[in-house]
């Protein structure tokens, strides 16, 4: 497990802990020959099916619609330079 993931897993913050666990699983998958793209699709599928079962399709559609703006604003782009 990468040190960053380990640090997140040990966090008291549940959101950081969850992210650390996901990153650790991602590392394990790629170390076992699963391509990052396949890990991404599997993670999205797992997340969306969980959200639909908890909140319903309409709420998840609203969430997905909001992602376009966030993506275009670079919220999910790592290593970008803010000007």
C-alpha positions in Angstrom: 0.0 0.0 0.0 1.3 3.4 -0.9 2.2 5.6 2.1 -0.5 8.2 1.1 -3.2 5.5 1.1 -2.0 4.1 4.4 -2.1 7.6 6.0 -5.7 8.1 4.7 -6.8 4.7 6.0 -5.6 5.5 9.4 -7.5 8.9 9.4 -10.3 9.6 11.9 -12.2 11.3 9.1 -14.5 8.7 7.6 -14.3 10.3 4.1 -10.5 10.2 4.1 -10.6 6.6 5.5 -12.9 5.5 2.7 -10.7 7.2 0.1 -7.7 5.4 1.5 -9.4 2.0 1.3 -10.5 2.6 -2.3 -6.9 3.7 -3.2 -5.5 0.6 -1.5 -7.9 -1.7 -3.4 -7.0 0.2 -6.6 -3.3 -0.4 -6.0 -4.0 -4.1 -5.3 -5.9 -4.4 -8.6 -3.3 -2.8 -10.7 -0.5 -4.8 -9.0 -2.5 -7.9 -10.0 -2.6 -6.9 -13.7 -6.0 -5.1 -13.8 -5.7 -2.0 -16.0 -6.5 1.4 -14.3 -9.3 1.9 -16.9 -11.0 -1.3 -15.8 -10.6 -0.3 -12.1 -12.2 3.0 -12.9 -15.2 1.5 -14.7 -15.6 -1.0 -11.9 -15.4 1.7 -9.2 -18.0 3.8 -11.1 -20.3 0.9 -11.5 -20.0 0.0 -7.8 -20.6 3.6 -6.7 -23.5 4.2 -9.0 -25.3 1.0 -8.1 -24.9 1.7 -4.4 -26.1 5.3 -4.8 -29.2 4.1 -6.8 -30.1 1.5 -4.2 -29.8 4.1 -1.4 -31.3 7.2 -3.1 -33.0 6.1 -6.3 -32.4 6.7 -9.9 -33.7 10.3 -10.1 -31.3 11.5 -7.4 -28.4 9.8 -9.0 -29.3 11.3 -12.4 -29.2 14.8 -10.7 -25.8 14.0 -9.2 -24.5 12.8 -12.6 -25.8 16.0 -14.3 -23.8 18.1 -11.8 -20.6 16.2 -12.6 -20.3 17.8 -16.1 -19.8 21.3 -14.6 -17.4 20.0 -12.0 -15.4 18.1 -14.6 -15.2 21.2 -16.9 -14.0 23.3 -14.0 -11.1 20.8 -13.5 -12.2 19.7 -10.0 -11.1 16.1 -10.8 -7.9 17.0 -12.7 -4.8 16.2 -10.7 -1.7 18.3 -10.9 -3.3 21.2 -12.6 -1.9 24.7 -12.2 -4.3 27.3 -10.8 -3.9 30.8 -12.3 
